[in-house]
Amino acid sequence: SLPFVENFEGPDRWTIENPDNGLTWRFDVAGGSNAGARAAVIEFYNYETTGQRDRLISPPLDFSGFEAPITLEFDYAYCRYLQPASTDSLIVYAARNCGQSLTRLRAFGENGQGAFATRLVNADYFTPEAGEWCHGTITAAVCPSLDLSAFAGQSGVQIVFESYNNYQNNLWLDNIRVRGA
């Protein structure tokens, strides 16, 4: 039921899909997040090929008995490795029927202007510090708030974070919140 809050400090309840059996989402210590030390991270920095997709999938959520508005909010930290136009991406879906039916909510990627990056460039392995999250002040990045109202009254809804690697730097997620009326 709602509210659903995930700060990755407790037991890992998330499913990971890793089609290439290579690097994928994991849980590690991050600095500067609001509610603790651990966060989910995908190590784009260490990928040696581009185009890999990995999914971090929430446990099933029950929206039955809830009406609109239902919102998904999360904190993230992302840094580009180099300045060129390439970018890693984060695509957020809501899934029904055990992931058989995906609805794309939004795709994120850095345009070189600080639209998604919370720290613009770092040639080293990126682990965020205070001020380097979407709620920080280093760039114009804003923590997302996505509408899940289309799923009001349904049970078994899952949130899917899909990473798409283009060999830049690490992406961190923390403090995932789903709230309903």
C-alpha positions in Angstrom: 0.0 0.0 0.0 1.0 3.6 -0.2 3.0 5.5 0.7 5.9 3.4 -0.6 9.3 4.6 0.4 12.7 3.1 -0.5 16.0 4.4 0.8 18.0 1.2 0.2 19.0 1.0 3.9 17.0 -2.2 4.6 16.8 -5.5 2.9 17.0 -5.4 -0.9 13.5 -6.0 -2.2 14.2 -5.0 -5.8 14.7 -7.3 -8.8 17.5 -6.7 -11.3 17.4 -7.7 -14.9 20.9 -7.9 -16.4 20.6 -9.3 -20.0 24.4 -9.2 -20.7 25.4 -10.7 -17.3 27.9 -7.9 -17.0 27.9 -4.9 -14.8 24.5 -4.0 -13.4 22.6 -2.2 -10.7 23.9 -2.7 -7.2 23.6 -1.1 -3.8 26.5 0.8 -2.3 27.5 3.7 0.0 26.9 7.2 -1.5 27.6 10.5 0.1 25.3 13.4 0.4 21.9 11.7 0.0 19.1 12.8 2.3 18.1 9.7 4.1 21.1 7.5 4.7 24.3 6.1 3.3 23.2 3.5 0.8 21.8 4.0 -2.7 21.3 2.1 -5.9 24.1 2.6 -8.5 24.8 1.6 -12.1 28.5 1.8 -12.9 28.4 3.3 -16.4 32.0 4.4 -15.7 33.2 0.7 -15.8 31.2 -0.5 -18.8 33.5 -1.2 -21.8 30.8 -1.4 -24.4 27.8 0.9 -25.1 24.2 0.2 -25.5 23.7 -2.1 -22.5 20.3 -2.0 -20.8 19.7 -3.0 -17.2 16.6 -2.8 -15.1 16.0 -2.1 -11.5 12.4 -3.3 -10.7 10.4 -2.4 -7.6 8.4 -5.0 -5.7 4.7 -5.0 -6.7 2.8 -2.0 -5.3 -0.9 -1.9 -4.5 -2.7 1.2 -5.6 -6.2 -0.3 -5.0 -8.2 2.0 -2.9 -6.2 5.0 -4.1 -7.4 7.7 -6.4 -5.5 10.4 -8.4 -3.1 11.9 -7.9 -0.5 9.2 -7.4 3.1 10.4 -7.8 6.5 8.9 -8.1 9.4 11.0 -6.8 13.1 10.0 -6.5 16.5 11.5 -5.9 19.3 10.8 -8.3 22.9 11.8 -8.9 24.6 11.6 -12.3 27.9 12.9 -13.8 29.3 12.8 -17.3 32.7 11.4 -17.8 33.6 13.5 -20.8 32.2 16.6 -22.4 31.1 15.2 -25.8 27.5 15.0 -26.8 27.0 11.4 -25.9 25.0 10.6 -22.7 23.8 7.7 -20.6 20.1 7.5 -20.2 17.6 6.6 -17.5 14.1 5.5 -18.7 11.4 5.1 -16.1 8.4 2.8 -16.7 5.4 1.6 -14.7 4.7 -2.1 -15.3 1.6 -4.2 -14.9 1.0 -8.0 -15.3 4.4 -8.9 -13.7 6.3 -6.6 -16.1 4.5 -7.8 -19.3 2.9 -4.5 -19.9 5.2 -1.5 -19.7 4.1 2.2 -19.8 7.0 4.6 -20.4 6.7 7.5 -18.0 9.8 9.5 -19.0 13.3 9.3 -20.3 16.2 11.3 -19.0 19.6 12.1 -20.5 22.1 14.9 -20.3 22.2 17.5 -23.1 25.4 19.2 -22.0 23.6 22.0 -20.3 23.0 20.5 -16.9 19.5 19.3 -17.7 20.0 15.9 -16.1 23.6 15.9 -14.7 23.9 16.9 -11.1 27.7 17.3 -11.6 28.7 18.2 -15.1 32.0 16.5 -15.8 34.3 14.1 -13.7 37.0 12.1 -15.3 37.2 9.9 -12.2 34.7 7.3 -10.8 31.7 9.3 -9.6 30.4 8.9 -6.1 28.2 11.8 -5.2 28.8 14.1 -2.3 26.5 16.7 -0.6 25.2 19.1 -3.3 25.8 16.6 -6.1 22.2 15.2 -6.1 19.2 16.5 -7.9 18.2 18.4 -4.8 21.6 20.1 -4.7 22.7 23.4 -6.2 25.6 22.5 -8.5 23.4 22.3 -11.7 19.9 23.1 -12.8 18.8 19.5 -12.4 15.5 18.9 -10.6 14.4 15.8 -8.8 11.6 14.2 -10.9 8.0 13.9 -10.0 6.1 11.6 -12.3 2.4 11.0 -12.5 1.1 7.5 -11.8 -2.6 8.5 -11.7 -3.4 6.2 -14.7 -2.7 3.3 -12.4 -5.1 4.4 -9.6 -7.1 1.5 -8.2 -4.8 -1.2 -9.6 -2.7 -3.7 -7.7 0.6 -5.3 -8.8 2.1 -2.1 -10.3 5.9 -2.1 -10.5 8.3 0.8 -11.1 11.1 0.0 -13.5 14.3 2.1 -13.8 16.1 1.1 -17.0 19.6 2.3 -17.6 21.1 2.7 -21.1 24.9 2.9 -21.1 26.8 5.2 -23.4 30.1 5.0 -21.5 29.9 8.2 -19.4 29.8 8.1 -15.6 27.8 6.5 -12.8 24.1 7.0 -12.1 22.8 6.8 -8.5 19.2 6.5 -7.3 17.9 7.0 -3.7 14.8 8.0 -1.7 12.2 6.6 -4.1 8.7 7.6 -3.0 5.2 6.8 -4.3 2.4 8.7 -2.8 -1.4 8.5 -3.4 -4.6 10.2 -2.4 
